[in-house]
Amino acid sequence: MLLEIFQEHNNEIDSLIEKGFAAGTVERYHTCKKHVTDLIKQKHKINNKTLILNT
């Protein structure tokens, strides 16, 4: 659920690049999601397949 919300947010931000959001800011949102994903996988010892099935 958390990663779904994160992805929805990133999708919305992607569409705002030309409307005031800098590309670097958008890239940092994507990097943040990657770090959160990695943390979840590490702490809960789950793999990509499990994350994809649950998102």
C-alpha positions in Angstrom: 0.0 0.0 0.0 2.7 2.5 0.9 4.6 1.8 -2.3 1.4 2.2 -4.3 0.8 5.6 -2.8 4.4 6.6 -3.3 4.2 5.6 -7.0 0.9 7.5 -7.5 2.6 10.6 -6.0 5.6 10.2 -8.2 3.4 9.9 -11.3 1.6 13.1 -10.3 4.9 14.9 -9.8 6.3 13.6 -13.1 3.5 15.4 -14.9 4.4 18.7 -13.1 8.0 18.9 -14.4 7.0 21.5 -16.9 4.7 23.3 -14.5 7.1 24.4 -11.8 8.8 21.3 -10.5 12.5 21.0 -11.4 13.6 17.7 -12.9 16.1 17.3 -10.1 13.4 17.5 -7.5 11.4 14.8 -9.4 14.5 12.6 -9.6 14.9 12.9 -5.8 11.3 11.7 -5.2 12.1 8.6 -7.4 15.3 8.0 -5.5 13.5 8.3 -2.2 11.0 5.6 -3.3 13.8 3.4 -4.3 15.4 3.8 -0.8 12.1 3.1 0.9 11.6 0.0 -1.2 15.1 -1.2 -0.4 14.6 -0.6 3.3 11.3 -2.6 3.3 13.0 -5.5 1.4 15.9 -5.5 3.9 14.0 -5.1 7.1 11.3 -7.6 6.2 13.5 -10.0 4.1 11.2 -10.0 1.1 12.1 -10.0 -2.5 11.0 -8.0 -5.5 8.4 -10.6 -6.6 6.6 -10.3 -3.2 6.7 -6.5 -3.3 5.2 -6.5 -6.8 2.5 -8.9 -5.9 1.5 -6.8 -2.8 1.5 -3.5 -4.6 
